[in-house]
Amino acid sequence: MSTLIAHAIADAHEHDYIAPARIEWLLTRAAELGLCCLGSDDLPEAGSLTAA
């Protein structure tokens, strides 16, 4: 599992950033490799998971 967290999604920023095109490339490549990608809205709420 990998997690991508980005706070400054922009073509340029005064601090660390990631360009929208780079995120699109990453998600496209992940799909080509058959990897599942979830957005934060797709994740279960904290405490909603039960132990198996």
ChimeraX attribute file (.defattr): number of C-alpha atoms within 10 A of each C-alpha:
attribute: neighborCount
match mode: 1-to-1
recipient: residues
	/A:1	5
	/A:2	5
	/A:3	7
	/A:4	7
	/A:5	7
	/A:6	12
	/A:7	8
	/A:8	15
	/A:9	15
	/A:10	14
	/A:11	11
	/A:12	11
	/A:13	11
	/A:14	6
	/A:15	7
	/A:16	11
	/A:17	14
	/A:18	16
	/A:19	15
	/A:20	13
	/A:21	12
	/A:22	13
	/A:23	14
	/A:24	11
	/A:25	12
	/A:26	13
	/A:27	15
	/A:28	13
	/A:29	12
	/A:30	13
	/A:31	12
	/A:32	9
	/A:33	9
	/A:34	9
	/A:35	12
	/A:36	9
	/A:37	13
	/A:38	9
	/A:39	7
	/A:40	9
	/A:41	7
	/A:42	8
	/A:43	8
	/A:44	9
	/A:45	9
	/A:46	6
	/A:47	6
	/A:48	6
	/A:49	8
	/A:50	5
	/A:51	3
	/A:52	3
